[in-house]
């Protein structure tokens, strides 16, 4: 006699919105820091204000980011175990030290920058760029090691995370530069206002270039998913036509990608500061949606 046994087991996703938020904050921090260092090293007078803004925001964002991880642990007072019980084969071990080294370097860099010692600040900035990129890139590397998850298991993942970090970092710097000029430096001379406009215009062009690079990587990723294994095709259908199509196609690709590109490169609308602000806001929303899609949709298909 055949006996059929039915197990009532629920499918759980270990990574949730807190992890997606962590990825988002580390990306904002890395992008802000890189923009700050480039502005500081570049030597152009109009770019100096953004160097200081980025120097402040980068460590603040990265101090906030691990808080989401600690909350996600559910036993937050055990976070120090990552430093005490080392596993040299685990990328999380190296990530824990990066999460410590990068903000410390960022705080010291900001101190020297604000105290006028730019030579030392530039050296610390050059050291900090690989730290910043590694801190965010390793998060994509961890996901890429998830061999059972088709959306994650790609060599593109670390690069995609770094490029999207630059997208969000530049967008944040644009918004903060606009806020600074509008609310804190109203009575500036005409020459300084012109320099501020050049700064925002230059950052906007960088933003457009990074958005194009980001969309190119996403397109390649989707193309590979659609022509790969059955599970990969299932994930592609999930984000293109399924439960995550709104977050992916509408919020990430259309509102967070194509609309900002239109606002940035269309000569009829890019002359207005409102267009730049809207493009930056939409970009920030689109990048967060990308984090959610990668983390949540990547786990939505049960492992067989």
Beta strands, then each sheet from edge to edge (+ up, - down):
end
